[in-house]
Amino acid sequence: MKGNPSTGIIFAFGAAVALAASFVFSKSVLNQLSMVHFGAVWFTLGVVWNGIWFLTQREYRKLSGSFWKKTAVALAIALFEGAATGLFYMAIKAMENPAVVSFIGNIGPVFVTLIGLTLLRERFRPTQLAGIAITLLGLFVINYRHGGFSGFTDPGALYVIGASFLFAMATITGRKYRDYLNPGYMSLIRSVLLALLMTILFINKAGAGMFDISLSIWRDLILGSLLETLIVIIFAYQALKLIEATKTSLIISSKGVWALILAWIFLGVFPTGFQLAGGILTLVGVTLITWDKSLIRRR
């Protein structure tokens, strides 16, 4: 594999922290704006950030040779990512604590592992079975309510699970076709698609007051959209070029810890005991899913 794996790990951690921060910024905005109002502004800003990156970094030069294949890969991943992102923000809107959304999202590596075993023919390890079981147990603990698992009936939980599956499909696609993957190009297409969709929905609702937004909300929109629509995508897919898909998922799954801390500090919300316990179980499960003993031997 070309490149330095240590650099890939740094990219993955950067993506995790940036993603956690974007959860907090988006939740702050969604507490005050409708989903379509939020999406129209958030992803339009995303087009701006991605357009600037694409032009100033001359990403278009990387499209020479196999242009149509690179476009097809970018479009396929952008569609998976776009649909997943929409569901994810619907979950953040519906649920009080973005850290809990992140914990439930740790089901993603389960999907990545199962799909990777099928499509990428990655070797199955016994620890992965234990990790999958523990992650699913954690998911049930998070959704435990008053003697039952009624949390699964919450729309937010279902949105996250659906989003996680689609994100896993994007991850596997990016890994399988990494030779044709241009993260900046993919991110630009994704932002354009989401901005168009959200703007159309907003106009259909005759949404007046597009710019009737306070300065504090604009601050959160600008910073959050920069992190989520550009920084996270670039970092995550750069990591995928340097380290395994499962290892990338493991590191990015630490986003729940960062989201918990940031949400506690800036939003004043903290998970319940069951949610916290379930979140810890999902982290343990993800660690087992992606654990590689060869890393210890190489050290």
N, C-alpha and C positions, 0 to 999 in steps of 0.2 A: 504494500500500500504506500503510495507516495505521500510525502509530507510528514510533519512531526506530530505524533499522537498527543504529545503534551499540549501543543497549540490547539488541537481539537478539543481537549478537555477544557481549556481556558475559554474557548468560544462557547462551549455548552454551558458552562457556569455563568458566563455573561448573559446568555440567552435566558437562563433561569431567573436571574435577579431582575433583568429588564422586564420579563413577562410578569413577574410578581408585582413589580411597581406599576405596570400598566393596568393590572387588575384593580388596584387601589384607586388609581386616577379615574378609571372608567366607572367604578362603583360610585365615586363621589359625584360624577357628572350624571349618571343614571338615576341618582336620588332626586335630581331636579329637572331632568329632561325626559321626554318620551323616547322610546327606542328608536323610532325613525328619525326624530330630530337629532338625537345623538349620532346615529349612524351616518346621516347625510353629512354632518360636519366632520366627524371623526375620520371617515374614509376619504372625504375630499381632501382633508389635510394630508392623509396618507398618500394620495396621488402626488401632492406637492413634494413631500419628502422623498418619495421614491423616484419622482421625475428628476429632482435635483441630483440625487445620487447617481442615477442612470446616465445622466448627461455629463456631470463633472468628473465621474470616474471612468467615463468612456466605456461603459459596460456594453454598449452596442457593438464595439469592436470584437467582443467575445462571441458574437453571434455569427461571424463569418465562418463559412464551412458548416454544412449540416444545419442551415438556418431553419428549415421547416421541421426537422426532427427536434431541435431545441425549442422551437415555438410550441410544438405539440406537447412535449414534456412539461414545459412551463404552464401551458393552458390546463393540462390535466391536473397538475398539482394545485394550481390556482383555484380550480373548481372545487376540489376536495377541501382545500384550506378555507375558501370563501364560505362554503356551506357550513363547515365546522365552526368558523368564527362567528357567523350569525347565531347559531345555536348557543354558542358559549356566552355571548353577551346577553342573550335572552335569559340564560341561567343566572348570570350576575345580576341582572335586573330583578329577577324573581326571588333570589336568595339574599338573606341579610348580610352574610359574611363571605367575601370573595375567597378567603382561605379555605372554607368548606367546599366551595366550588372546585378549588384546586385539588383538594384531597380526593374528592370523587373522581376528578380527572386522572388520578393515578391508575385508573383502570386502563388507560391508554397503553402502557407497556405490555399488559396482558394481550391486548389486541395485536400489538406490534409483534410479540413473540409468536402467537398462533398464526398470524398471517405470514410472518417471516419463515416459519417452519414449512408452510405450504408453498409459497411463491419463490422464496429465495433459497429454499432447501438448507436453511441453517440447522446446525446440529442441535438436537434436543438434549438437555442435561437434566438429571434428576432434581437438582435444586430448583429448576424452573417450575416443575409441577408443584413443589411446596410453595414457591413464591406466588404462583397463580392462586392457590388455595387461600393463602394468608391475605392476599390483596382482596379477594372476593369476600372473605370474612370481614375485613376492615370496612368494605363497602356496606355490608349489612349492619355493622355496628354503627356507622355514621348515620344510617337511615332508621335506626331503632327509635321508636316513639311509643311511650306508654304501654309497654307490654307487647308491641307488635312492630312491624317494619313498614309502617304507613309512610315513612319518608320517601319510599319509592313511588308513591302516588303524587308527590310534589312535582309539578311540571319542571322545576329547576333541576332536579336530580335526573330526570329523563333527558332533558336538553344536554346535560353534561355528558351522559353516557353516549348519546348519539354523536355529539361533537368529538368525543374521544375516539370513537371508531373511525370517523372521517379523518381526523388528524393522523391516526395510525396508517390509514391508506395513503395519505400524502407522504408520510415518512418512508414507508416501504417503496412507494413509487420513486421517491427521490433517491433512495439507496440503489434501487435496481437500475435506474437510468442516470446514475450520477455523472457519467461521461458526457451527457448531453444537458446537464443541469446548470443553469445560470441563475443563482438565487436572486440577484437584483432584478433580472428580467421577470422572473416568476412573481416576485413581490409587487412589481409595478402592475402586472396584469391583474393580480388578485385585488389590489386596491382600486383599480379602475372599475372592475366588475362590481365590487361591493358599493363603491361610491355611486355608480349609475343606478343600481337597484334601490339603494336607500333614498336617493334623490327623487326617483320616480315615485316611490311610496309616499315620500313626504309631500310632493306636489299634489298627488292624488288626494291627500288629506287636507288640501288647501292650507298648508301649514304656513301661517303668517308668523312673523317673529323669528325668521331664520337667524338674524343677527341681534335679536333682543336677548343677549346673553351677558351675564356679568363678567367682569374681568377675572374673577377667581375661577369661574367655570372655563373661560377661554384658556387660562393658564393650564388647567388640568387636561383640557382637550388637546392643547398643543404638545405638552410633554408626554401625555399618555399615548397619543397617536404616533408620535415620533418613535417611541419605544416599541409599541406593538406592531405597527405596520411596516417598520423598516429594520430597526436594530435587532429585534428578536429573530426575524426571518433570515437576515443576513448571517447572524451568528450561528443559528441552528443549522442551516444548510452548509455553512462552511465547516461546522463540526462534523456533519455527515460525510464530508469528503475526506476526513482525516481519521475518523474512528467509527466503530461499528454502530449500526442503527440502534441496537439494544442498549449500548453504553451511552449513546447520546440521550436516549429516553430516560435512562437512570438518572443522569446528572440533571436534566431539565425537570425531572420529577421533584427535585429539591425546591422547586418554586413554591410548594405548599408551605414550607417552613418560612421562607422569606415573605410570602403573602400574609401569613399569620402575624409575624412581627410587625410588618408595615401597616396592616389593617388595625392592629391593636393600638399602634402609636397614632396614626392619622385619622382613623375612623372611630376609634373607641369601641370596637367590637371584638369579642373573643369567643372561640367555639365552646359549646357545652362539653361536659365531661365525656359523653359518648362520642361526640364528633371528634374531639381531640384524640381519644383512644383509638377510634377507627382510623383517623388520619395517620397515626403512628404505625398502625398495622399495615396500612397501604404502603408506607415508606419501606417497612421491613420486607414486605412482599416484593416490591419493585427491586429492592437490593438483591434478593435471592434470584429473581428472574434473570437479572443481568450479571450476576456474579460470575467472574471468570478466574478460576484458580491459576491459570497460566500467568496472570498478571503478578501473582505472588511469587511464582517460581522465577520469573524474569528479574524480579528485584533481588 
